[in-house]
Amino acid sequence: MVKSNINALGIIFPNYYDSLVPELVNERLMGSIPFASRYRLIDFVLSSMVNSGINSVSVLVREKYHSLMDHLGSGREWDLVRKNGGLTIWPPYAEKGMNLYGGRIEALDHTLDYLRKQKEKYVIMADTNVAVNFDFRKLVATHEANDADVTVAYTVEEIPEGSLKAENAKRGMYYTFDFDESGRVSKWHINTKEKGVHNLGMNIYCFNREYLINLIDDAFIRGNIYLERDILAKEVDKIKIYGHKYIGYCSRICDMKSYFQENMKLLEDENLEGLFAGGPIYTKLRDDNPTRYINGAAVKNTMAADGCVIEGTVENCILFRGVKIGKGAVVKNCVLMQDTVVESGVKAEFIITDKNAVITSGKELKGADSFPIYIAKHQVV
């Protein structure tokens, strides 16, 4: 792991876009949703911070965070067990009189005493609805080169189909930017419906720490809630906001369909290599046995984590840890989370199962690429 500090501390918001995938966050938050066979979504941004030399990271949770706390533990897997800095999880009732926050301003206001005590010059903020292997050192370099107050990371792409849905636009805002010749943000758009390629925000920001403290202080007094909507978008002419273009691979989760498709994209070598290019991605260890392929098993184009036992036919699937596929079962185009059991004779296609789900013998289940069937945690079908 990278040991050199880039003079920045990290803040992660794992709850901010929970409403985009209500099925998957019934008992967890966005940051702890399983992704890419053996990881959780928070692993990508957290590992990226550690690989970039950020050794002080705060996770501001809002609700349903027990699963995330179990996953992160003390932060040992990310080398964040430290006397100074390390990993800090901020639960919503950590202080007397603290309420569930509605936006970033309310969340950050409760951490101002902590921020004032820190010595780092910059604050990196990120959400967990984007899986990306991000080099935050480049973001900070762009920030310093422009002498910016705020730097926003963005990609150049079309807005994902899921984000354009009316119901999803209400659940989670997305942002696009116009830039002037110097790279400064001249216009901040919220939930634009214009078609075509945009400078689409990644919800990754770099702030000067002192500037962020003053910004939150003033905004909270005025009753503002949302940092982007209430402050940054309205005051681009006053705040020096610059852009940092990200060119690498990026997975965006904006609904169940995109969750399924972004997982399935990783079956293509180019996408898998793109996501894991750069520093390694760390996660909680389970110490399972290697996957076992029993005589008669037929497996094609499948990503299988450790601990799986496969006796049937599996094609174009993402299998998480401990998945069991029974004899004679035929499973195609599925995302099966940890400890899912598919019994003998089952035929399943375009299915998402949550942890510990069971599909009993002889069942035939078939969804579609545009509408995968979801089986909830511990559900027996």
N, C-alpha and C positions, 0 to 999 in steps of 0.2 A: 504493500500500500504506500501511497505517496505520503511522506512525512512533512514536507515543507508547507507551511501555512501561507495562504494567499491573503491574509489580513481580512478575512471575511467570516461571518458566522451565518449559519443556515436556519431558515424557518420553513417548516413544511406544514401545509394545511391538508390533512388527509380526508376531511369531511366535506369539503367545499362543493363537490359536484355529486354527492350521494344521490340526489333526486333523479339523475339521469338514468340510473339502473336500479330502480326500486326493488326488483326481484332479488338482486344480488346483495343488497345491503339491509336485508331484514334483520340480520343478527350481526352485521359487521359494517365497516365503513369503506369508502372507496379505496383507501390506501391498502387495505388488507384483502382485497379481491384477488384470488389466485390468477396468475397469468403466466403464459409461456412454460407450461409443464411443471415447473417446480418453484416458481417465484411468486411474490406478491407485488402489486403495483408500486408500493412504496419503495421496494428494493432498488428500483432503477434510479430514482432521483436521489435517494439516500446514498447509494453506492457511488453515484456520480459526484456527489459532494465530497465524500471521503477520498475518492480518487483524485479530486482536484485540490486536496490539501486543506479542506474545511474540517476541522476537528471539534467544532462546537455546533451542535445541531439541536434545535428545539422543535418538537412536534406538537402543534396546537390542536388537540382533539376537541370535539364538540359533544358527541354521543356515540353509543354503541362501539366503544373503543376497547373492550376487553380482549377481543380477538387480536387486535393490533398490539396491545401490550404483551400478550402472550408470545406473539411473533418476534417483537423487537427485544424483549427481555431487558437485559442491562446494556445491550448494544455491543456485546462481545464479538459477534460475527463481523461487525463493521469497524472493529478496532476503536470503539467509542467508549470504552471503560477507562475513564481518566479522572485524575484528581481535579484538574482544571479543565472546564469545558466538557467534552463528551456528549452523550445523548441525554436530553431532558424531555420528558413527556408532561405536557401541561393539561391536566384534566379540567373540565369546566367549573368544578367547584373547589379549585385549589385555594381560593381566597374567600374570606368572609364576604357575603353579599354578592358573589359573582353569579351572573346569570348566563344561560346559554347564549352565545353570541350569534348575531344575525349576519354580520359581515366582517370583513377583515379589520375594519377600524375598531370595532368593539373588541375583537379578539386581541389585537395588538395593544390596545389601551391597557389591558390587564397585565401586559408584560413590560410596560415601560420602565418600571423600577429595575427589572432585570437588564433591559437594554442599556439603561444609563450606566450600569455597573461594568458593562463589557468594554474591552479595549480595542476590539476590531474596528477598522475604519468603515467597512461595508457590511450590508445585510443582504443576503440572497434569499428570496422568497420563491416558493414553488408549490404547485398543487400535485396531485397524484393521478389525475385522469389521463396523463400523458406518460407513456413508457418510452424512455429515450436514454441513450448513453451520452450524457452531456458534459462537455468540458467547460466548467465554470471559470477556469482561468482565462479563457478567451473572452468570456462575458465581462469579467472584471477589467481585462486589458482594453476592451472597447469602451467601457465606462470611463476609465482613466484617460484614455486618449481624447475623449470628447469633453472632459471636465463636466460630466453630466450630473444632474441631481438624481435622475432615474434612467435606467436602461432596460428596455423590454426586449426579450427574445422572441423571434418570430420565424415562421417558415413561409415560403412562397408556394401557395397551392390553392386549390379550390376548397371552399368550405365543405366539410363532410356532410353527406346527406342527412345523417341523424341530427346534426346541429340545426339544420334548416327547418325541421319539423316545428310546427307552432307550439306544441306542448313542451318540447325540449328547450326551445328558446326561452320559455317562461321559467323552466326549472334551472337552467344554467346559462349565464351570459357568455358570449364569446366576443372577441374584439379583433378588429382589423385596423390597419394604420395607413395613413398617407405620410410620406416623408418629403422634406425639402431637399435641396441639392447637397446640403451638409450632412444629411442623415438624421436630422432632427424631426420628431413627430410634429406634423403640421395639422393633422386631423385624426381624432380617435373615434372610430365608429363602433357602435354597440349593436350587435345582432343584425348586421346588414343583410338585406335580401338580394343584393345585386349579384348576378351570376358572373362566372369567370374566375380568374386567378386573383388572389388577394394576398396581402401581407398579413398573415393570420397569426395572432398572438398565441404563445405557448403557455401563458400564465406563469412565466418565469421572469423575475425582476431582480435588478440590482439597485440598491439604494445606498446613498451615504447614510451611515447610521445616525449621525447627529441630525441630518436633515429629516430622516424618517421620524425620529422622536418628536421634533417640532411639528411636523406635518400631522401626526396622529393626535398630538395634544390639541392643536387648533381645531382639527376636524371633529374630535369628540365633543369639544365644548359647543360647537355649532350644531350638534345633533346629527352629524353625518354617520352613515352606516357602512356604505360600500366604498372602498378605496378607489377602485377604477371608475365606477359610474359617478360617484358624488364629487370626486376630487380630480383625479388625473385627466379624465375625459373632458372636464369642463375648463381646465386651466392649462391646456397645452401651450398657450401663448405666454404663460407666466413661469411654468416649470420647465426646466431644461430636460426634456425627455428625448432620448435617442434610441435607435433601434440596433439590435444585434442579430444578423441573419444567421439562422442555423441551416446547414445544408445536409446533415446526416439523416439516418432513418428515424422515423417518429411514428409511434402508434397512438392514435387518439381514441379514447373510449367516450362515446356520446350517447349510446343506447345499447340495448341487448344485441341488436343486429351487428353493430360495429364491434362489440366485445367478441362475438363469435368470429367475425371475419378477420379481425386483427390477430386473433390466435391462429386461425387457419393460414394466414399469410406467412407465418413463420415456418410452414412446411416447405417453403421455397428457400433454397440455400442463400440466395442473394439477400432476402429480407432477414433471415436469421443472422447471417454474418454482419449485416448492417446494424442490427439492434445491439449486437454484442461487440461491435468494433470499438476499439479504445480500451478503457479500463475494464477489469472484471466486475461482474455483478454478484454481490454477496447476498446470502439469505440464511435463514435459520436452518441448521442441520438437523436431520432426523435419523441418520445412520441406519438406513434400510439396507437390505441385501440388494444386489444387482437384480434387474428385471429378469425373470425366468420365462423362457419360451419352451413350453411343453411340446412333446412330439405331436405333430398334427397341426400346430399353430402356423398361421400364414399372416405375415405382417408386411405391409407395404406403405411407404411414405408416411411414417408415423413417428411422432416425438413422444417417447415414453420416459418418464422419470424413474428413479430407483424404486424398488419394492413392488413392482407390478408382477402379476402372474397371468400369462396369456396362453390359453388353450385353443381359442377359436380363431376367427379371421378378423383382422383389423386393417383398415385401409383409410388413409387420409385423416388421421385422428391425432388429437392432443391428449395424452394420458398423464395425469398427475400421479403423485406418489401413492403406491399401495393399491392401484386399480386392479381388479380381478375380472378377467374375461373368461367365461365358462366354455366348456367343450361344445362345439357346434354352433356357437354364437357368431353372428356376422355383424360387425360394427363398422360403419362407414361415415366419414365426415362428421365426427362427433368431438365434443370437448367434455371429457370426463374428469371431474375434480377428485381430490384425494379420497382414497378408500371407497370409491364407487365399486359396486359389485354388479356385474352383468352375468346372470346365470345362464345355464346351458340352453341352447336352442333359440336364444333371443335374436331378433333382427331389428337393428336400430340404425337410423340414418338421420342426420341433421338434428342431433340431440345435445343439449347442455345439461349435465347433471351436477348438482352441488355436492358437497362433501357427504360421504356415508350414505348416498342414495343407493337403492337396490332396485334393479329391474329383474323381476322374477321369471322363471323358466317359461319359454314358449311365447313370450310377448312379442308383438310387432309394433314398433313405434317409428313414425316417419314424419319429420318436419320438412322444412325447405330452407334453402340458403338465405332467402329473404325473411324467413320466419322460423327460426329454430325453436324446437320444443324445449321448455325448461322444466327440470324436475328438481324440486326444492331439497334442501338439506334434510337428511334422515328420512326422506320420503320413500315409501315402498310402493312400487307400481306393479 
